[in-house]
Amino acid sequence: MILAHGTGEASAFPVDITYALIGGSWALAISFLVLAFAWRKPKLSPDKHVAVLPGLTRFADARVLRELLGALGVALTVAAMVVGCLHAGDDDNPLVGTFFIWLWVGLVPLSLLFGPVGRVLSPVRTVHRWVCAALHRSPSDGFLPYHERWGRWPAAVGLFAFVWLELGYAHAHFTAVFVWCLVYLAVTAVGGALFGSSWFSNAEPFEVYSSVIASLSPLGRDEKSRELVLRSPLDGLTTYRTGPGAVAVIAVLMGSTAFDAWSAVYGLHSAWARTALLLTFIVAVGVTFALATMATGGVSREKRLAIPGRMAHSLIPIAVGYLIAHYAKYLVEDGQETGHAWIHAFGGGEPHLWAPFTDHPTLLSVLAVASIVLGHLLAVVSAHDAALRILPRKHELTGQLALMLMMCGYTFAGLYLLFGG
């Protein structure tokens, strides 16, 4: 199976790119003006929720359910590695699709609907918990302390290693994926043994990736009671922790998705060139966001440097919007091909492929444009609310202008690349 990333023939979308660009930009500009006059005080909070869900909490926290889901993650990982080895020469090797589609793209809808499921499904965290139980140790105990100054930088590096394999290496066949998985499992297992569960929460790339997306989920946890609650996704965004690596993680997600769309349009064959350009896209996102958020007056140097981390959560809706727009078709249609690869590996036939986006390109184009525009609108609201908390009163609006222009630029770039340039 040859993995074709993204939306496919974006240039064939029936929605005209000019209307999409104009509509998206006007939506952002008008929303900013409305917020400037109607949203004068901070309203978003991690403590706010619509309803408490005690029954769902008992179900979700049931040990039997968590052990079953953990065992499922372990079983799928082992099966993908073993079956992948047995069918190493096949074009439709199940490990490759399971890794790139079911894991990477599949975590997006799962995390949006159910919260940080990466934590529960993580095979290494599950095995770590089992080993600790056998040794009568707490999973949180490690032999070394996890330093706060590391933050989520290890997760950002791990995520970059993944997107490099997918997009930069350009030869992501079975052997490369298999070796990458072995290194990932070894590093994650050693990290968990040395630093305890803090390693998984801060450094395990897929768990951090899932938690970033889950901040937009309508399901959250009350910080005091730990009960599941129904909340506004905008309130959920404020639960994203600041600190070292907070911006870097989201920059990797946004920059890699943008590079994937760019490479689908313009193409680039050299692995070195692809790697350099991939890194350039990621650094560009992080640097432009940092500069835009710090472009304000009335703050000290120390507070100015802290602003990007405190506003990093406002980038999450944009990142998720890009992921949905770019990979929706990839998940639904190519994800079925991965299922076919599993069936074929066990001697099954060729099931029928359901192709809603190929058969109905208008549906795909509307979903893609709506995801990007809605993501940017949520980002504008979130950034505005954060600015009211962070910036001095005299600079609450003027301090947001650079960020607003940057988000408009992201909208133009995202839609331009989405429609194939």
C-alpha positions, 0 to 999 in steps of 0.5 A: 500500500502506498500511503498518499497523505492528506486530502488528495486532489485538493485543486479539484475542490468545487469550492472556489479558493477565492471565496474561501480566502475572502470569507475566512479572512473576513470571518476573522476580522469581524470576529476580532472587532466583535470581541473588542467591543463585546468581550471586555473581561476574561470569561474562560476558565479551567474551572467552568463546566456545564454539568458534572457527569458522575455516572460516566465518571464511574464507568470511565474510571472502572479498573476493568475498562481501563485494563481492557483498553490498556491490554488492547493497546498492548495487543494491537502494538504486538500484533502490528509488529509481529504480523508486519514482520511476517508480511514485510515484503507486502505493499499493504503491510498492516504495520505501516497503515496502523502506525501512520493512519490508525495511530497518528490520525485516529487519535484526533477524533478519539481525543476530541470525543473522549478526552486524552485516550492516548494515556489509556491506550499507551502500550508502554504506560500499560506495561509499566503499570503492570510491572510496577504492580508486580514489584509492588511499586507505585507507577509514579515513582522513578529512580530519578526526578523529572526536571521541570525545566525539561517540560514537554521538550522531549515530547516535541522532539519525539513528535518531530522524529515521527513527522520526520519519518512520515514526511522528511525521510520519504522512504517510510517503508516497513523496515523504517517504521519497524526500526522507529517503533523499536527505538520508540518503545525502548526509549519510552520504556527506559524513560518510564523506568527512570522517571516514573509516570511523569515521563509519560505525561511530559515526554511520551509523544503520542500521549502528549499529542492526544492530551493537546487535542483533548483540551478541545474535547467537551469532556473534561475533568474537574480539577478538584473532584476529578469528576468528568464534566461537560464543558465548553471547548474554549474553557477546555483550552485553558487547561493546557499547561504552559511551561518549557516546550508548550509552544514547541509541541503545537509548532511541530503539529502545525508546521508538519501539517503545513509542510505535508500540504506544501510537499503534496503541491510542489514535491521534493525528493531529496531526504535532506532537503525535505528534512531541512524544509520540514524543520523550517516550517516548524521553526517558522510557526514557533517563531512567528507566534512568539514574535506576534504574542510578544509584540506589545507594550507595557510589560517587563522583559521577563513577562514578555518572554513568558507570554508565548507559553501563556497563550500557546493554547490559542494555537490548538484550534488551528492545529486541530483544524488543519489536522481535520482538513488535511487528514479527514479523507486519509483517515476514512478511506485509507484507514479502510485500506489498513483494515483490508491489509489486516484482513488480507494478512489473515487470509481474508478477501477484499471487502468493499471500500466506502469512499464518501469523500472521493464520491462527494468532493463537495462534502470534503471541501466544505468540511476542510474549509469549515475546519480551518475557518472554525479553528481560526475563529476559536483561536481568535476568541481564545487568544483575545480572552488570554490577552485580557488576562495577560496584557496591561489594560492600555494594551489589551487590544493593540497588543493583539494586532500582531497576533491577529495579522499572524492568524490571518496569514495562517488562514491564507496559507492554510487554505492556499495549501489546502486547495493545492496552491 
